[in-house]
Amino acid sequence: MQHPIPLRVRLLGELQLVGADGRALALPASRKTRALLGYLIATGQVHRRERLCDLFWDGPDDPRAELRWSLSKIRALLGDGSRARLVADRERVGIELGDALVDHAVVRSLAASSVAAATTDVLTETVALFGGEFLDGLDLPLCYRYQEWCIAEREAMSQLRFRVLAALIARLEDVPTDALPYAYAFVAADPLSEAGHAAVVRLLGKMGRTNDALVHYERAHRIFEAELGAPPGEELKAARQALRPSPIAGARAAPSGAARGTLDDAPRSAASGPMVGRDAERTTIDRLVGMAADSGPDVILVTGEPGIGKSHMLGYFSERMAAAGGRAFSARAFEAETARSYGIWIDLLRSVQRERPRHGLPSLLGPLLPELGGGEGVVGDRTQLFDAIVDVLHGLASDEPVGIALDDVQWIDDASASLLHYVARRTEAAPGLVIACAARSGEVADNIAVSRVLRSLARDGRLTEIELDTLSAEHTAELVRWLDPALDAAQIIAASDGNPLFALELARAHLRGDPGPGRTVKALIEGQLAGLTDQVRETLVWAAAHGRTFTPEDLARLTPFDAAGLLMALGELERRGLVRPAGGDAYDFTHDLVRQVTYRSLSHPRRKLLHRHIARALRPAAERGGDAAADLVHHAVLAEDDEMAARACIVAGERALRLFANAEAAGLAERGLRHVARLPEAPEKLVSRIALLKIRVLAATGPGLRSLPPIEEAIADATTAAEEQGLQAAAATGHYLLSILHQQAGQVEQAEASTLRAAEIGRNADRKIQAHQLANTARCLLELETEIARARELIAEAGDIAQSLGTELCELHWANGLLERWDGRQGQAAVYLARSLALACRSEDRWREYKCLTWLATLHFEMGRYADMHARCEELRLVAARIGEETPFVDTLQALTALMTADDAADEALESALARLRAADDKSYLAYALNSAASFYCRAGRMEQVRLHASEALTVASKIRRRCEIAIAKALLSAAANSSSAPEIDDDCRASIELEDFSARARAVLRHPAEPARSVPTAAPTPGLQT
């Protein structure tokens, strides 16, 4: 009886499931779903659904729904006669593999026993199972729990592979021709292994290949000098000294592989061949491009599997724009740049600058493009930044039709997605501007921000999706004949399944005499790479590790090759159709699959080595605060350099805040904190930790009054440790972060204690930091409405220091503005606050900018300058919209203004706004708004409304011990009282009317409750210092 062939699973390399018929199963398109499948198979356990949600879906609004969607794809895959099945109930999920053969499990079983006890045949079979890195290509950097598990498993598999290779080398030492391939595999996987290099030298010597052994020794010597700053150790030196002399021992042997590939054996170069078929798709693009002259058309989205021709279709879009008398500007996203805020737009703007220099770009774009400068022209808020970009595009479109082609949008960051949405919605008012995007089917769903934008555009009826299907047999044959009419198209048609890239690679393989049945795209690309000389292949490897478009200068900073060698290598790669010019002096891979195959051919240790080189080269530019910081994060993380990664996260996170990319800033802070946690104890670790906690808090602040992250314990621990180690500036920043959390929770006494402690610590810092801290504390006390006399002293002291230093401080103007307002001099308060806002904008301090805008809006409301107030509110509202937040306090201010101006619908609008403010649970703003409403109703004689709103204001203000708001509420209730049971104004309140225990506006209400009286609520205290 013939037993059925079990399911075979490959986890060591790219995930693959092979069924009983020997054919690979079609895996889900979603990378996250494939990663989940690999995780369930590798662990072999049943997991709680909450655990899986934490691993893979920490961000979505409904992670369980995302998990259910992925499990439905896995269930459909395993239910296709594979005899493995998904087992899931309401609480737990697992996979029953039955008799499936899993390479990872086989290798693990060897580790559980003993490598030394295994037979040579078993070791040889085990080495053959290592087809690549564990779950290669299924990295999820933003899912850090999964990513850390995956990296740890890769490291364990790498160590086991090295143990097996070392055992085989030792056993086969007396048969050097058999042992040498394993020694080469060892050093290829770990270029810093002295034992591996020594084995290669010894084995080559035993084979009589002394010259090759000497060349390898010299190569290893250079690697150790460059990477470790030291010459080889004793083991490698001993292997070198044991070599027998040779008549030409001093001669250099040709590098390994130098004879491979010649300059005249490459097939006809073309990245994707001609456009064949796609008649319906081209007609759709023609129609939409034709509409551009008269109105803003739909956004075009081209989707499909890798290699199906999405980029080619974007190229056709660009051609049609040119045929219509216009032009297209192109950019693409890269998987390595998911933390690079606005990365795809930065590249697009640089393309505009390069190709249309006469248009120029405004200095408002300086935060994105540092080469433009900035200074006084720096962007004031996110809306201005977005509008500046839209204005550039509209300006271009006013001269000629303009197309925006964005490729691989499944990899763009959240900020880029927001900007895409903004630009797309503005195209309605911009005839001549067309947007076309391309994305991989399935993977775009893994990008929550992009999916949200596309759904919104689809709901608005403004998205036209073009889904590319496989080519017909007729069109595939036409593509093959373009490459060479003599080729047998029938065999290629059957094997390629209509994928254009696969068909072209199969055709090229036939031309090389390597038709090989059952080949995959990966195997075909690997065949092309195998024909390259060492230097050409190494150039491609460095370019793949770089992760995005590259210039010869980029590679010159990274590789040991001279300029002439690099240009020769790039010319050869271009001629072979592996890379292509990408605008200016930049190059890119002809297809991302070429990049992936090249990169995945490297072992984990080799990847770390390459990324370490690249990170070191990027560090100087990243420290200057440009967009290189996000690139540095990527490479430092993959190099597993925690110190460099943490520092890069700080620089990139601060830049993201300046660019209003709060979601990216929060993610960078979280990532940086994980790297900091792995650093050894040192003062620098604490400083970095507090800097990252500051970014995390600032990323959560904004018009939406969102709850701050639950990190009070982490901040308190770091602040205490900083004080103990004498890190004054870090400790002061920590206390201010604590005061934000205390105030948010309504813990006024703790907030006051934290801000006073910060001022005390700040006195031990240098004079500029000291002035900042003193002004900061004064401002915070004024906002808390406590210790006003102390605040006056601190303002005076900070002012003296600032004057002696000849410096102007945003915080000092802010504090002076609040003090003027406390004393009732509103006009002077507005002057101070306006100057504070200007300084915050100039230094790109978005937190202070937002807070000063809020204060000015509220002050204008108090002064009855409603037009100015509405202007500030609109600025705040637009900023909030760009970062996906609501504006409950802004809405309330505008509703109160409507009430003051006798709007018929004002009552209903006010109650709606107050409901949203209650939901935000900011008691200081709520008490202020309720008292403002009660004050109006008191003047209008609507005493029931006075009692309703003032009673709630009293309750809310009492919870946070806000004395001014308490006194105002009691005064209004007293004015509305109809019986003796109504609350009376306390005797101490009356006695304090002429003292500064209350603000001027509160004292006015105590004297005349029916007169207009409004009070400014507390804003959150400053989390850190400007330097």
N, C-alpha and C positions, 0 to 999 in steps of 0.2 A: 504494500500500500504506500503510495507516495504522499509524504507529509507536505502540507502547504508551506510556502515560503513565508517566514514571518516579516513583519514590518521592520525596516531598518531605519534608524534615526542617527543623523550626524549632527552632533553639537560642537565638535572640534573642527571649526571652520564655519562656513556659512550654514545656517540651519537648513537641513534637508530631511524629508521623510520619503522613503522609497517603498512603494507598495509591492504586493506579491507579483505583479506583472513586470517588475523591474523599472517602472516609470516613476519619476519623482512626482509627488503630489503637488498640486498648485497651492501654494501657501497664501494666506490672506495678504492683501496689499498693505494693510496698516502695519507699520514697523512695531508699534506698541503691542499690537495683538500677537505678532510673531515673537516678540520678546517675552510676553506672558506665556505663550506656548512653550518656549525654550525653558523658562523658569520652572514651570510645572513639571516638565519632563525631567530636567536636571535634578531637581530636589527630590522627586519621587514621593512627595508627601501631600497630604491634604492640608489646605490652608484656609484660615478664616477669611471671609470676604473682606472684612475690615483691613486685614493685613495686606491683601492684594491691592485694595484701594490706596492704602498708604504708600505702597511700593510704586504704583504706576499712575495714580490719578489724584495727586494731592491738590490740584488746582481747580478742576471743574466744579460747577455748582452742584452737580449730581454725579459723583464718582461711581456710585453703584449702577447707574444707568449706563455709564461708559463701560463698566465691567461686564454688564449683561450683554451689551452689543458685541464686545470682543469674544465672550464665551459662546455666543451664537455662531460666530465665524469658526471657532475651534470645533464646536460640536458638529457643524456641517462637514468640516474637513475630516475629522476622525470617524464620522459615521459612514464614510464612503468605502466600506468593506475593508478597513485597515485592521480590524480586530482589537485595536486600542479604542478606549472610549473615555469621554469626559464624564466624571461623576460629580454632581453638584446638587446641593440642597439649598435651603434658605440661608444657611450659615457658613457652609464649607464648600470648597472646590478642590478637585484633584483630577489626575488622569490615571486610569488603569491601563498599563502598557501590555499586560498579558505576556506573550512570549517575544515581544519586540526586542530587537538587538540594538542597544544604544552604545555608541562608541565611548561616550563619557563614562558610562557605568563599567564597561570593560576595563578602562584605564584605571578607574577608581579601585576596582577589585584588586588590581596589581599593587597599588599603593597600600591597600589594606593588608596584603600579605608581605612580600619582600621582593624587592628588585634583585637582590643578590641571590635569592633562592630560585628565581625563575630561569628557565632554560633559555639558551640563546635564540632558539626559534620563537619562543614566546616574546622575548624582547624585540626581535625583528618585526614580528606582527604588530606589537604595540606601537612601535615607532611609526609604522605605516598608517596607524589610525590618526596621527596628528596631521590633519589636512589643513590646519590653520589655527588661529587663535579661537578660544572658546567663545561661541556665539558671535562670531565675527560679523561686523556690520550691524549689530543690534545694540549699539550704545544708545543710552538715553540720558545725556548729561543733565537734563533738568529734573529727572527722577532720581535724586541722589541716593536714595536707599537702595534701589535696584542697581544703580551704577556701581556703588561701592561693593555690593555683593558680586557683581559681574567681574569687576577688576580683581577682587580677592580670589575668585575661582580661576581666572586666567593666570594669576600668579602661581597658584597651586599647581595648575596643569603645566605651566612652564617649568617649574622646579622638578616635577615628576619627569617631564620629557628630558631635562638635562641629566637626571639620575640614570635614566635608561640609556641615553646616548653615551654617557661616561662608562657605564658598564659594558656596552658593546665595544667601545674603543679599547678598553682594557682587555677584554676577552679575545679580541681579534688583532691585538698588537703584533703578533707574529705573522699575521697575514695582512701586511699593510695595504695592499690593494683593496681588500674588503673593508678595512677599518677606516680608510681615508674619507670615504663619503660621509661617514658619521661624524668624523672630526670637522669636516667642512660644514656640515649641518649645525654642529655645535657653535662654531664661531659666527656663522650667519645669524643664528638665533640670539647669541649673546656676544657682541663684538668686544666686550670688556672682560671676557673670561680668559685669564692667563693660561689656565689649564688647557682650554680648548686650542688656543694658538700654539702652545707648546706641543700638543699632540699632533697638529698639522705639520709643524717643523720636523718633529721626530719621524713621523711616518714618511714624509717626502724624502728625508735623508736615507731611511732604510730602503726606499725604492730607487735610490741612486739619483734622485732629482734634486741635487744640491742647489742648483741655481734657483729653482722654484722655491726651495725652502728658505734661501736667503732673501728672496723678494718678499715672501710672506712675513719673515721676521721683521724686515724693514717697515712693512706696512703696519704690522702690529705695534712696532715701536712708535710710529707716528700717532697711532690711535691713542696709546697710553699717554703720550706726552700732551696731546691736545685735550683729552678728556679728564685725565687724572692729574696732570701736571707733574708726572713722575715717569722715569724710564721703566721698562719691564722689570718684573721681579726675578728671583733666582731660578724659578722653574723654567721660564722661557729662555733665560740666559744660558742655562745648562743645556737645553735642547739645541741652542745655536752653537755652543762650543763643541757639541758632540758630532757636528757635521763633518764628514770626511772632506778633505781639500779636493778642489776640482780645478782642472786646467783653466777654466773660465769662471772661477768662483766669484770674481768681482763683477762679472757682467750681469746686467739686469735681464731677467726673463720677461717675455711679454706678459702683460697682465692676463689673468685667467679670463678666457672668453674673448680675447682680443681678435681671434680669428673668426669669431661668429659674426655673421652679417657683413655685407659689403655695401658700398654706397650705390650700387646699381641693381640690387635685387629686390628693392621695395616695390610693392604693387602701386598701381595708379592711385595717387593721393586724392581722397575726398572724404570728408567727415561723414557726410550723410547722403551723398549722391544727389541726383536730380529729384525734383518733386514729381512723383508719379501718382496717379489716382487723385484722391481727395477732392473730386470735383465739387461735391456738395459743400464741403468745408471751405473751399476757396471762394465759392459763390457767396457764402455767408460773410466772409471777410470783405470781399469786394463791396457787398451791399453796405456794410457798416462803415467802411472807409469812405464810401461815396456819400453817406449821410453827414459826415463830419463837417463839410463846408457850411451847412445850414444850421445844424443844431448839435448839441452834445449827444453822442450816441450811447448805446449800452456799453458796459464794460465787457470785454471779450475774455473768456476763460477757456484755455485749451487744456484738456486733461487726457491722460492716457498712461499706459505702463512705460517703464524705462525702455528707451530705444525705439519707441513707436513713431517718433517724428514731431514731438511737441516743439522743440527748439527750431526745427526746420519750418514749422508752420509760423512761428514768430518771425522767422526770416522772411517768409512770404508776406507777412503783414507789413514788414518794413519796406519790402520792394513795392507793395501796392501804395504805401504812403508816398514813396518817391515818384511813382507813376502819376499820382494825383497832384504833383507839383509841390510836395512837402518833403518831410524827412522824419525818421524815427530815431529816438535815442534809446539805447538798450542798457540793461544791467541785469545781473542775476544774483540770486542769493546762494550762499554756500552753507553746507551743513556745519562747517567749522565756525560759523559766524552768528549762531543763534543768540549770543550774548552781546553782539555788536549793535548798539542802538542806532537805528536808521541806516544800517549798513548798505542796503540796496539803494537807498535814496542818495547817500553820499556818493556812491559810485556813479549813479545816474547824473548827479549834478556836476561831477568832475568830467563826465563825458560831454555834457553841455558846455562846460568851460573850455574844454579842449577843442571841440568842433565848432563852437560859435563864440569865439573870444570877443567879438565885437559887441555882443549883447552885454557881457559883463554880469557878475553876480553881486547882489547887494551885500554890504557888510553885516546886515542882519543875519546872514547865514554863517557868520564867523564861528558860532558854537559847533556847527557841523563841519565846516571847512576852515581849519585854523589858518590856512595859507591866505585867507581873505582878510585877516586881521580882525579887529573888533572895536575895542575902546568904547567911545561914547555911542557908537552905533549898535551896541550889542542888543540882542533881542530881549524884549521885556517879559514876554510870557509865551506859553506854548502856542497860543492862537496866532500871535505875531509871527512865530517861526513858521507855522503851517501856511499862513497867508503869504509870507514872503516867498515860499516855494511855489505856491499856486500862482502868484504874480509873475514869477519867472516863466512858468509854463504858459500862462496866458499871453505874456509878452512875446514869446516865441511863436505862439499860434496866431498872433495878430499879423505876422508877416507871411506865414505859410502854414499849411496844415501840418500838425505835429503829432506823431505817435509816440507813446510811451510803452516800451516792450519790457516786461519784467518776467524773467525766467526763474523757475524753481521756487515759486513763492511759498511752497510748503515749508521752507526753512527760514522765512523772515521772522524777525523779532516782533514783540508786541507793539513797540513804538512805530515800527515801519508799517505794521498792519493798520494802526490808527491813522497814520498819515495817508495810506492808500485809500482808506474809507473817506477821509476828508477831501482828498483830491478828486476821487471818483464822484462824490456828490456835488462838487463844484463844477464838474464838466458840463452840467446842464446849462450853465450861463457862459460857457466858453466854446463857441463854435470853432471848429478846426482842431480840437484836441481829442485824441482817441487813446484809450488805455487798453492794452492787451496783456494778459498774464498767462503763464503756463505753470502747471502743477502736476505732480504724480498722483494718479488715482490712488485712493486709500490713504496715502501718507498725509495728504492735506487735512484729513479728518483728525490727525494727531496734533495738529497745531490749532489750539483752541481759539487764539486771537484771529487767525486768518479765517477759520471756519465761521466765526461770528460775523466777520465783515462780509463774507460771501453770502451768508444767509440773509443778512440785512439787505444787500443789494438785490438779491433774488426776490425778497418780499416786496421791494419797491418796483419790481419789474424792470430793473436796470442791468441785469446780468444775462449775457448770452453765452451759454456753455457749448463748446465744441468738443465732444468726446471722440477721440481718435480710435478707430477700431483697427484690426489687423488688415493688411493689404490682401486683395484678392490674388489668386494664382496668376492671373493675367498681368496684374501690375507688378507682382514680385518678379515675374519673368522679365518684364521691361527693365526693372532695376538691375537685374543680373546682367542682361545684355548690354546695358550701358557700360558696365565695368569691363566686360569682354564678351563679344558676340559668340565666341567659340565655346563658351562654358555650357555644360549640361544643366539647364535651369531646372529640370524636373526634380532632380535629387535635392537641390537647394530649396525649392518650393516646399517639398514635403518636410524637410528638416527644420526650416525656419519658422513655420507656422504663421507666416505673414508679418513677422516683425522685421522692419526695414534694416535696423542695425544688425540683427542676427543674420539676415540674408546677405548683407554686404560682407560681413566677417567670414561667413561660410564661403562666399565666392572668392575672397582673397586667400583663404586657406587652400582652396582648389588650385588657385594660381601658383601657390607656393609648393604644390605637390603634397599637401597635407590634408586630404579631405576628411579622414578620420570619422567613422560612423558615430552617431550618438553624441556629437560634440555640443557643448553649451557655449553661450556668448563668453562666459568667463574663460573657458578653456581656449577658445579661439583668440581672445586678447592675450592670454598667457603665451600662446604660440608666437604672437607678434613680439612680445617682450623678450622671449627666449632668443630671438635672432639679433638682439642688440649687442653692441660691444659694451664692455664694462662701464666706460665713462658715459656713454649715451644712456645706458640703463640707470646709472647712479644719478644722473641729472634728472631723469624722470622720477626717480624715487624721492629726491629732495623736493621736487615740484609737487608731488602728491602729498607729502607730509606738510607742505606749506599750506595746503587746504583751500586756496582760492587763486584768482588770477595772479600772475607773477611776472616780474620783469627780469631781464638778464642781471640787472643790478641787485635785485633781491637774491637771486641764486649766488651771485658772486660773494655776497656777505656770508653765505651759509656753507658753500662747498669749497673744497680745496683746489678746484680747477681754476686755471687762468682764463682770462677773457676770451682768448682765441679758442680754447677748448670748449668753453660754454657755448659760444656762437656756433661752432661746428656741430655740437651735440643738438642744439635747438634746431638747427637747419635740418639735421637728419630726422629728428622727431617730427618736424613739420612735414617733411617730404613723405614720411611713412603714414601720415594721417593720424598721428597720436596727439599732437598739439596743433594749435592754430593761433594766428594773430587775434588779439582781442581789443584792438584800439590803442592808439599811441604806440608805445614800445612794449606793451603788455602781451602776454601769451595766456592761453587757457587750454585745458584738455578739450579735445574734440567732442568728447562725451564724458559725463560724470562716471559712467561705468568703467572707462579706462582708468580714471583716477582711483576708483574703488579697488579694481583688480590689482593695480600697482601697489597701493597702500597695504592691501590685505595679504600681499605676498611677504610682508615683513613680519618678523616675530615680535612678540611683546617687548622684550628688552631692546631690540633694534629701534622700534618705534619710540621708546622712551629716550633713547640716545639722540635721535633726530629732533624730537620735540625740545629736548634740553638745549641743543644748539640753536634752534630757531628762537626759543624764548630768550636766551641770552642776547641774541642779536636784536630782538625787539625791545628789550627792557629800556634802553636809553630813550627811545621815542615814546614809549608808553608812559614813562615817568613825567613827561612834559604835558600829559593830560589829553593827548589826541585820541583818535579812534583806534590807535594801535593798542590801547589798554585792553580792549575786549579780545583782540587777537592774542595778547600776552596771556590772558586768563586761559584761553583755549589750550595753548601750547604748554603752559606751566602745569595745568591740570593733567594733561596727557604725559608730561615728563615726571609726574608724581613728585613735583617740587613744591611742598606745602608752603614754605616761606615765600617763594616767588608768587605762587598762586594767591595767597592771602593778600599780599601787597597789591597785586594786579586787580583783585576784586575791590579793594578800597579805591584805587584810582578810577577804575571803570565805573564803580557805583557812584562816586561823586560826580563823574561826568554825566552819568545817566540822570541824576537829579537836576543838573544844570539844563539838561535837554528835556525836562518834564517827562522822562521815561521812568515813572515811578515803579511800574511793575518790574522792569529790568533791574532797577536799583535794588528792590527788595530781594529779587532772586540772587543777585550778586552778593548781597550782604549775607544771605543764608549760606551760600556756597563758601564765601570767605570764612565764616565762623566755623564751618566744618574743617577747613584746612588749618585754621588757627588752633583748634582743639588738638591737633596732632603734633603741634610744635613743642619742643622742649621748653620748660619753664624758664622765662627770661623777661626782663622789663619790656622788650620789644613786643613780646607776645601780648602783654596786657594793653599796651598802647594800640596795637592792631585790633584787639578784641573790642575795645571801647569805640574805636573809629568805625568798625563795622556795625556795632549796635546803634551808633548814631545814625548811620545810613538807613538801617532798618526802621528806626522810629520816624525819621524824616520822610521815608517813602510812604508811610501810612498816614501822614498829615495832609490836609487839603480841605477844600470847601465842603466835602461830603461828610465831615465830622465822623469819620469811621473810627471804630474801636481800634486802639493800638494793640500791637501783638503782645501776647502774654510772656514778656521777657523781663519782668521786674526783678525776679530773683537773679537772673544772669547779670543784669546791670548792677545790682547791689553787690554781688560777689566781686565783680570786676572793679567796682569803685572802691570797695574796702581794700582789696589787694593793692590797688594803685596808691592809695593813701599810705599803706604800710611800707611800700617801696619808695615813697617820696616822689612819685610821678604826679606832680602838682597839676599840670594842665589836663592830663587824662582824668585825674580824680575829679577836678572841677566839672569837666564835661559830663562825667558820670552822674554827678549830683544833679545837674540840670536835666539830664534824661530822666532821672528818678522823679524830679519835680513835675515833669510832664505827666508821667504815669499817675502820680499821686493826685494831681489836679483833675485828670480825666476821671479818676475814681471818686472825686469829690472830697478827697482827704486834704483839706486846706492846711491844717497844722503841719502835716508831713511835708507838703509842698513848700510851705514857708521855711521850715527847718532845712530842707535840701538847698533852697536857693541861697539862704544865709551861709550855709556851710560852704557852698561854692565860692562865695565872695571871700570868706576867710582863707580858704586854701589858695585862691588866686593871688593873695597878697605875697605869696612866696615865689610867684612866677616873675618873668621879666615885666618891665613897666607897661609895655603895650598890651600884653595879655591881662595884666592887672587892671588896666583901664577898662578893657572889654568886660571883665568879670564884674567889676564894680557897677558899671552901667547896666549890665545884664541883670544883676540882682536888683538894682533899683527899679528897673522896668518891670521885673516880675512881681515885686512887692506892690507896685502901683496897680498892676492887673489883679493881684489878689486882694486889693483894697485893705492892706494891713501895713503896719509899721511905716506910715507915711513920712513921719519925721526922719526916720532912719533912711528912707529912700532919698529925701532931700540931701542929706549929708553925703550919701554915696554918689549922687549925681554931681555934686560940687567937687568931690574928690576926683572922680573920673574926669571931669572937665578940666581940672588943673593939670592932670597928667597928660591928657590929650593935647592940651595947649602947649605944654613944654616939649612934647614930641613933634609938634607941628602936624598932627594927623587928625583926620575927620572920621568919626566912628558912627556907623549906622545905628548901633545900639544906643549911643548917647543922644542922638537926635530923637530916636524913638522914645526914650525915657523922658526927655524934656517935653515932648509932645503930650505924653500922658500926664505929666505933672501940671502943664498949662491947662489941660482939660480938667484936671481935678480942682484947680483953683478957679475955673470958670472963664478962662481966657481962650475961648474956642478958636478965634481967628489965628492967634499965635500957635495954638496946638496944631492946626491944619498946616501951617508953614513948616513946622518941625517934622511932622509926619510925611509930608510930601518930599522933603529932603531925604528923610530916612528911606523912603521908597526908591528914590533915584539912586542912592548909594547901593541898595540891595540889588537893583537891576544891573548896575554897572559891574558889580562883582559876581553876577550870575548866581546870587543866593536866593534860590526859589522859595525856601521856607519863609525867610523874612519878607520877601516880595509879596507873597500871598497874605501874610499877617498884616503888613502895612496897608495893603489894599483893603482888607477887611476893616481895619481901624478907620481909614479915610472914609469909606462908605458909611460907616456908622456915625462918624463925626458930622459928615454932611447931612445925614438924616437929622441929627440933633439940632443943627443950625438952620434947618428948614430949607437947605439948598438941595431940593429934590432932583433937579436936573443933573447936578454933579453926582449925587448919590446914585442915580440910575446908571450913569456912565461907568462908575466904579463897579456897580453890581453886574453890569453886562460883561466887563472885563473878567470878573470872578466867575461868572457863569460860563463863559467861553473856555476859560482855563479848565474848569471842572469837566466840561464836556469832552475836552481832548484827552483827559486822563480817566474818563469813564466814571465820574463821580456825580452825585447829585448836589444840590445847593440849598439845603433846608434853611440856613440862616439868611442867605441872600433872598430866597423866596419870601421869607417872613418880613424882611426889611421892606421889600417892594409892596407887600400886602399892607403893611402898616402905613406906607406912604399913600396908598390908594384910600385907606381909611381917613387919613388927614385931609385928603383932597376931595372928600365926599363922593367917591365912586359908588355907584348903586350896588355893584356886586362885591363891595369890599368886605363885608362881614363874612360871606361864604368863602372868599379867597383867603381871608385871614385864618379862619378855622382850619382850612385845608393845610395851610402852611404850618400852623402851630402843631397839627397832628404829625407832620413830617419831622418837625423839630423835636417833638416828644420822642418819636421813634429813634432819632439820632442820640437821645439821652445825654445831651449836653446841657446840664442844669443851669450853668451861668447864662448862656444865651437864652434859654427858655425863660428864666426869671426876668431877664431884661425885656424880652418881647412881651411877656404877659403884663408887666408893669406899664410898658409903653401903651399897650392897648387899653388898660384900665384907666390910665391918665386921660386918654382921648374920650373914653366913655364918660368919665367924670365931668369933663368940660361940656359934653353934650347932654348931660343930665340923665344918662341911661344907667341908673344906679344898680339895676340887677346885673348888667354886664360888668359893672365895676366890681361888685361883690364876687362874681364868678371868676373873673380873671385875677383880681388882686388876692383872693384866697389861695388860688393855686400858686401864684407867685410867692406868697408867704411860705407855703409849704415847701416849695422847691428851694427857695433861698435859704430857709432854715437848715435844710439838709447839708448845704455847703457853707453855712455860716457867713453868708455874704451880708454884712451889716447894712450897707447902703440900700440894697434891694429889700431887705427885711423892713427897714424904716420906711421906704417909699410905699411898700405894700400896706403897712399898718396905717400910714397916713391916708391912703386912698380908701381903705376900709372904714376908717373913722369918718371920713367925709361922707361916705355912703350909708353910714349907720342910721337905722330907723329905731333901734332899741338900745337899751343899756348893756345888752349882752354882747354888742359888737366890740371887737378888739380896740383898745385905746393905745395911743402912742406912749411908749414907756417914758418914765420920768427922766431916765438917763439919756434917752434920745433927745428930749426937749432941752435938757441941760447942755447937750453937745452941739446944738444947732450952730452956735457961733465958733465952735472949735473945728479942728481939721480931722476929727474922727469920721466925719462924713464929707463927701465931695460937695462942691458948690451946688451941683444940681440936686443932690439929695437934700441939702439944707433948704433949698428953694421949695421943694415939695413939702417938707415939714412945716414951713411957714404958710404956704398957700397951696394946698393939695389940688385945687382946681386949675392951677396955672399949668402951662405946658412943661413937662419934666420928663426927661429921658436920661437913661444912664447907660454907659458903655459896658458891655460884659467883659469878662476876663478872656483873654486869649491865652493859649498855651505858652508856657515859658520856653525860652530859647534852649535848644538842646546842646549847643556847642558854641565855639568861638570862631569869629573871623580872624584871620591872621594876615 
